[in-house]
Amino acid sequence: MGEDWLANAYEEMSRRQFLARMSAGSFGLAGFAVASSAIAGEVISTASAGLSVAEGKVLSGDFPIPIYEAYPTGSRKYPILVVIPEIFGMHEHIKDVTRRFAKEGFLSLTFEPYAREGGVLHLPDIGAVRKVADSVPDERVMVDLDAIVGYAKKHPAAQADRIGVTGFCRGGMYTLLYAAHNEELKAAVAWYGQIKPEKRPGVRRVGPLDVVSRINAPVLGLYGEADLGIPVADVKELEAAFKAAGKKAEFVLYPGAPHAFFADYRPSYRADAAKDAWSRCVAWLNRYLKG
C-alpha cells in the first residue's frame, strides 16, 4: 500500500502538509499512535469494568509473544476472537478494540506482531515502521497466530470450537491469509486489509486473491471507497473471486471513507462508517460464532 494511507489521513492535504502538522505538534510516529488524542477528533475509551483483562506471553516456538486478553467476568465460556493489529502493533487503540469485543461477549485476544523487532511505536516515521513490518514473513505471523489460538483453546473461558479472527489494515490482510491457513475458523472480518500486497521472496508468496479457494470461514470485508491504497476495483475483484468459488462472503464499501476509517485515534476516523461497520462486524460474529 506504500504510504497512500497518509494521504487519506487528512483529506485534501498533501503528505508533506500532513507530516508538517504532526511535526508542529511535536509528534513522531509514537505520538501519532499513542498520544493521538491531541490530533484526532474523537477517541473512544472502553472501560474494563465487567471484564477480566490481562496481559501475558504465549510461546511461539521459543519466543514469548506479548498478548492482551479480555472477556466478560463470570463463569461462562465464550467464543474466541483473535484481533490482529494494524501496522503499528499492539498499542492502546487495539487494546481498547479488544475490550469492545469482550463487551460483546467474546474471549478476545490481541498480540504484538513485531515484538521480536522490539516493536515499532518508538520509531520516528512511517518509513521506519514499514522497514520493520515489511520484512516480517507472513508465515511467521501465521505460526504466531496458531500459537495464540492454541493458547486460547485451552483458556478456561473459551468455547474451544468457536474461533474467529478480525484485523485492521495490515491485520485485515493477515485476517484473510489466516482464514485460508486455519480450517478451524468459523468467521473472519477483514477491515480494509490490502488485497494485492507486494510479493517478496522470503516474506510473502501469496496475497488474499491467491487463497480464496482455501477459505471456508464466512468472510466479511469492510472497506472505504476513498481508500487511496486499496482501489474499489480490487475490492470488487476479491468479492467476485469469493462468489466464483462459491464461498460465503460479503463486502461493504463506505462512500467517502478513507483508509483506517475505524481508527478513532486518527483524523481518518469517520464516525458514521465506523458505527455501521462495527454493527455489521458484531452481527457477523454473533451469527457465525454464537449461532
Secondary structure, DSSP 8 states (H G I E B T S, - for coil): -TTHHHHHHSTT--HHHHHHHHHHTT--HHHHHHSGGGT-S-------TTEEEEEEEEEETTEEEEEEEEEESSS--EEEEEEE--TT-S-HHHHHHHHHHHHTT-EEEEE-TTGGGT-STTSSSHHHHHHHHTTS-HHHHHHHHHHHHHHHHT-TTEEEEEEEEEEETHHHHHHHHHHHH-TT--EEEEES--SS---BTTTBS--GGGSGGG--S-EEEEEETT-TTS-HHHHHHHHHHHHHTT--EEEEEETT--TTTT-TTSTT--HHHHHHHHHHHHHHHIIIII-
